[in-house]
Amino acid sequence: MTSEPTGRLVPTPTGYDLILTRTYRAPVDDVWASVTEPERTARWFGPWRGEAGPGRTIEAQMAFEESAPWMPMRIEACEPPHRLAVTTEDEAGVWSLELLLAETDGTTELRLVHHLTSTEDLGSTGPGWEYYLDMLTGARTDGPRPDFDDYYPAQKAYFESLA
């Protein structure tokens, strides 16, 4: 699978927003379930455990990374089925993320927004999110799982050019 990068970079008062979008012919509740229910997130990102809710911290597994690490993920906001905001921290630093969902006529648009303070790692972060969103698409359609080698380093220059 070769994938064209879709990410765009928007300046904000505190840095930048990296925004990636996917569209699904499905009701918003179904797409919401794909990004919030642990048995469904396990198919494209990894499972999570803990008691979910705004202000609480769960543990999410990045099941498709080399060591399949677990990481703490604080739920900053949860407004079913339209907005989920989380903050997580790993060896790459603190990541502030939002998933925004909107349905129109049975089609749901999902926007992943990664709030960035700098564009330093954009060349690797962007392709990673493209890969994970295509993993979500594959999981939703029972299609083939993408190969990360099709995203990185192939998309690195595109994302670096956004800065």
N, C-alpha and C positions, 0 to 999 in steps of 0.2 A: 504494500500500500504506500503510495506517495501522497502526501498531504500538502496542500498549499497553506501557508500560514494565514491566519485570519486576525491575529491580535492587532490592536491599535493602542497607542499610548496617548493619554490625555493629561496635560499639566493640571495640577490642583494647587491650592494654597500651601499645602504641606509636602508636596512632592509630585507624584505621578500616579495615575491609575492605568494599569495594564488591563485592557478589557478584551475578552474573548467571548464569542457568541456561537451558540448552536440552536437550531430550530428542530422541533419534533412534532410530528403529526400525532398529538396525544393531548389529553386533558392535563391541565396544570397539576391536578392532584396526583396523577400517575408519574409525572416527571419529578414532582416533589418527593414522592416515595422513593424514586431511584437515587436521590441524593441525600436522603435522611434515614432510611430504614437499613439497619446493619446488614441484614441478609442480602439486600440489593446493592449497597455500597461495596460489599465484598466482591462483587462481580467485576468492578471496574477500578476501584481505588484500594479498598481494603475494608475489613470489618471495623466496628468500633464497639467499645464497651464502657459501661458506666451509666449513671443516671443523668440523662440529658435534660437541659432546660436553660433558659437565660441565666447567666451568672455562674453556671456550673462548668466543671471541667470533665471532659470524657477523655478516653484514650483511643486514638485512631491508629490503625496499622496501615503503613504504606506497603501493601502486600506485593506490589509489582516492582519494588526497588530491590537491589541486590541482597541486602540483609533483612528485608521485610521488617523495618524498625517500627516500634510503637512510639507514639509521641502524644504528649498532652495537647488537648485542643479545648480552649475556653470558648464557650458559646456566649457571644456578646449580645446577639439578638436572634430571636426565632419567631417569625411571623408567618405561620403556615397559611397557604402554600406559596407565599410570594418572596420571602426574604429570610436568608440565613447568613449571619455574620459571625465569623470565628477568628480567633487569634491563636496561632501555634508557634512553637519555638523548637528549633532543632539546631544542628551544627551550622546551618546556613544563616541562622539568625531568627528574628521575630518576623512572622508573616501575618498580615492582616488581610483577610479574604471575605468576600461577599458573594453569595449566589442570589441572583435576582431573577424571578420567573414571572412571565406575563402570558396570559392566554388570549388569543383572538380567534374566533370561529373554529375552535377545536385544534388549533396549532399553538404550541407553547414555545416561547423564546426563553432560553436560559442564557443569562449573562454572568460570567465569572469575572469578578473585579478583584484584582490583586493591588492593594494600596501599597505603593512603594515610596520610600524616602529618597531613593537614588536609582539611577539606571545601571548601576555597576554590574549587576549579574543578569541583565536582561537577555543576553545572548544564550544563556542556558535556562533561565526561568521560563521564557516564552515558549520554546519548543517543548518543555516539560508539561506545561498546561495544555498545549495543543494535543499532545499525546494522551493525557488523561481525559480530556473531553472526547477525543475519538474513541478511547476505551469505553467511556459512558455510552456513546452512540452504538458501538459494537455490542455492548451488554444489553442495550435496550432492543436491538434488532436481532439478537442471537447471531450476529455477523462475526467475521473473523476478527481476532484480536490484532491490533496494529503492532508493528515492530518499532521500538524506540529508535533504532538505527535509521529509520526513515525520517526522523524528526531532528535528531541531533547527531552530527553537526550541520546537517543540510539546511536547517532554518536559522542557524546562529546569525549569519550575516543580515538576514531580514530583520530580526529583532534588534540587533545592534544598530541598524540604520534608523530605527524609530527614535533613538535617543538623539 
